[in-house]
Amino acid sequence: MSTHAKRERLLLADLLEAAGPDAATLCEGWRTRDLAAHVVVRERRPDAAAGSVVPALKARLERVQAEFAEKPYEELIQLIRTGPPKLSPFTIKQVDEGANVVEFYVHAEDVRRAQPDWSARELDPVFSDALWSRLEKSARLLGRKAPVGLVLRRPNGQTAVAHKGTPVVTVSGEPGELTMFLFGRQDAAKVSLDGEQEAVDRLHETKQLGI
């Protein structure tokens, strides 16, 4: 596995373990047990995980995920820590890097930031650059349903257009915070929004960001 993906995987497992099975997360309707089950099903049951993008399979995904959520919580944590089974495409470094770095980062923050006493995590520059690289590539997909024009800006001045349109709102922050914002965690992202106030309010409140 890649260095970033492996680190974020282990951090997510540690956070889930420390929080216990019934702690809140930023994922609406999910406790930590549900989030852990989601991660395991995504890696180990591709037949069900496809339901996240194929509407006809959504019911199957929900059923399988509910079954995994009933497993002992410690077992779910161990399955996350040990990683995907040998024949999984996630064992390929490039696939792991491409698919899991952001997935595990966001879900780790889903656990951390749901707690009332959370504090911002300082990311190393290399990891921040890795997150920004992924944002540049996926910004238009994640922001395609934004109700206004949307531009992302990191502190060094680099920008990425997430959605064309007017009026335009510029969201500024570190790559990790911009990632959380663009994945629909606006309330928990430490960013600044610049633009017409009505447009800023519409963007902050929308439920349409993310996959």
Secondary structure as the mmCIF struct_conf table of DSSP 4:
data_model
#
loop_
_struct_conf.conf_type_id
_struct_conf.id
_struct_conf.beg_label_comp_id
_struct_conf.beg_label_asym_id
_struct_conf.beg_label_seq_id
_struct_conf.end_label_comp_id
_struct_conf.end_label_asym_id
_struct_conf.end_label_seq_id
HELX_RH_AL_P HELX_RH_AL_P1 THR A 3 ALA A 19
TURN_TY1_P TURN_TY1_P1 PRO A 21 ASP A 22
STRN STRN1 ALA A 24 ALA A 24
BEND BEND1 LEU A 26 CYS A 27
TURN_TY1_P TURN_TY1_P2 GLU A 28 GLY A 29
STRN STRN2 ARG A 31 ARG A 31
HELX_RH_AL_P HELX_RH_AL_P2 THR A 32 ARG A 44
HELX_RH_AL_P HELX_RH_AL_P3 PRO A 46 ALA A 49
HELX_RH_3T_P HELX_RH_3T_P1 ALA A 50 SER A 52
TURN_TY1_P TURN_TY1_P3 VAL A 53 VAL A 53
HELX_RH_3T_P HELX_RH_3T_P2 PRO A 55 LEU A 57
HELX_RH_AL_P HELX_RH_AL_P4 LYS A 58 ALA A 69
TURN_TY1_P TURN_TY1_P4 GLU A 70 GLU A 70
BEND BEND2 LYS A 71 LYS A 71
HELX_RH_AL_P HELX_RH_AL_P5 TYR A 73 THR A 82
BEND BEND3 PRO A 84 PRO A 84
TURN_TY1_P TURN_TY1_P5 LYS A 86 LEU A 87
BEND BEND4 SER A 88 SER A 88
HELX_RH_3T_P HELX_RH_3T_P3 PRO A 89 THR A 91
BEND BEND5 ILE A 92 ILE A 92
HELX_RH_AL_P HELX_RH_AL_P6 LYS A 93 ARG A 112
TURN_TY1_P TURN_TY1_P6 ARG A 113 ALA A 114
BEND BEND6 GLN A 115 GLN A 115
TURN_TY1_P TURN_TY1_P7 PRO A 116 ASP A 117
HELX_LH_PP_P HELX_LH_PP_P1 ALA A 120 ASP A 124
HELX_RH_AL_P HELX_RH_AL_P7 PRO A 125 LEU A 142
TURN_TY1_P TURN_TY1_P8 GLY A 143 LYS A 145
BEND BEND7 PRO A 147 VAL A 148
STRN STRN3 GLY A 149 ARG A 153
TURN_TY1_P TURN_TY1_P9 PRO A 155 ASN A 156
BEND BEND8 GLY A 157 GLY A 157
STRN STRN4 THR A 159 HIS A 163
BEND BEND9 THR A 166 PRO A 167
STRN STRN5 VAL A 168 SER A 172
BEND BEND10 GLY A 173 GLY A 173
HELX_RH_AL_P HELX_RH_AL_P8 PRO A 175 LEU A 182
TURN_TY1_P TURN_TY1_P10 PHE A 183 GLY A 184
HELX_RH_3T_P HELX_RH_3T_P4 GLN A 186 ALA A 188
STRN STRN6 SER A 192 ASP A 194
BEND BEND11 GLY A 195 GLY A 195
HELX_RH_AL_P HELX_RH_AL_P9 GLN A 197 GLU A 205
BEND BEND12 LYS A 207 LYS A 207
#
